[in-house]
């Protein structure tokens, strides 16, 4: 992924965190609701809990049956330090 593509991830996470800090309810969902949604949810969990990508991956597997595992590049972005 290029820098242009990955720059949206920190912006997405920052936005969700800011809205939650304001007390807003936030729904994270992409068109298919599987891999892009998972990317943002895992990034949020990693930042919030200080988790590795693997820890966030295992957490999401337990929590969400719709988690799509086919997009390896999303896992790589999180493993390589996205923030």
C-alpha positions as CSV (number, residue, x, y, z in Angstrom):
1,X,0.0,0.0,0.0
2,X,1.2,3.5,-0.7
3,X,1.4,6.3,1.8
4,X,-1.6,8.0,0.3
5,X,-3.7,4.8,0.9
6,X,-2.5,4.3,4.5
7,X,-2.9,7.9,5.6
8,X,-6.6,7.4,5.9
9,X,-6.2,4.8,8.7
10,X,-4.8,7.2,11.4
11,X,-7.4,9.8,10.4
12,X,-10.1,7.2,10.8
13,X,-8.9,6.1,14.2
14,X,-8.4,9.7,15.3
15,X,-11.9,10.6,14.2
16,X,-13.5,7.7,16.0
17,X,-11.6,8.4,19.2
18,X,-12.5,12.1,19.1
19,X,-16.2,11.3,18.6
20,X,-16.1,8.8,21.4
21,X,-14.4,11.3,23.7
22,X,-17.4,13.6,22.9
23,X,-19.7,10.9,24.1
24,X,-21.0,10.0,20.7
25,X,-21.9,6.5,19.6
26,X,-19.9,5.4,16.6
27,X,-20.5,2.7,14.0
28,X,-17.6,1.5,11.9
29,X,-18.7,-0.2,8.8
30,X,-17.5,-0.5,5.2
31,X,-19.5,-1.7,2.2
32,X,-18.9,-5.4,2.8
33,X,-18.5,-5.0,6.6
34,X,-15.6,-7.5,6.8
35,X,-12.0,-6.5,6.0
36,X,-11.9,-2.7,5.9
37,X,-14.1,-2.5,9.0
38,X,-11.8,-5.0,10.6
39,X,-8.8,-2.9,9.7
40,X,-10.2,0.1,11.5
41,X,-11.4,-1.9,14.5
42,X,-8.1,-3.6,15.0
43,X,-6.2,-0.3,14.7
44,X,-8.5,1.2,17.3
45,X,-7.9,-1.8,19.6
46,X,-4.2,-1.7,19.1
47,X,-4.0,2.0,20.0
48,X,-6.5,1.8,22.9
49,X,-5.0,-1.4,24.5
50,X,-1.4,-1.1,23.3
51,X,-1.9,-4.4,21.6
52,X,0.1,-6.0,18.7
53,X,-1.7,-6.8,15.5
54,X,-1.8,-10.4,16.5
55,X,-3.5,-9.6,19.8
56,X,-6.0,-7.4,18.0
57,X,-6.5,-10.1,15.4
58,X,-7.3,-12.8,18.0
59,X,-9.6,-10.4,19.9
60,X,-11.6,-9.6,16.7
61,X,-11.8,-13.3,15.7
62,X,-13.5,-14.0,19.1
63,X,-15.8,-10.9,18.9
64,X,-17.0,-10.7,15.4
65,X,-18.1,-13.6,13.2
66,X,-18.0,-11.4,10.0
67,X,-14.3,-10.7,10.2
68,X,-12.8,-11.2,6.8
69,X,-9.3,-12.7,6.7
70,X,-8.5,-12.6,3.0
71,X,-6.9,-9.2,2.8
72,X,-3.3,-9.9,3.9
73,X,-2.1,-6.4,3.1
74,X,-4.3,-4.9,5.8
75,X,-2.6,-7.1,8.4
76,X,0.7,-6.1,7.0
77,X,-0.1,-2.4,7.4
78,X,-0.9,-2.9,11.0
79,X,2.1,-5.1,11.7
80,X,4.5,-2.6,10.1
81,X,3.3,0.3,12.3
82,X,0.5,2.3,10.8
83,X,0.4,5.3,13.2
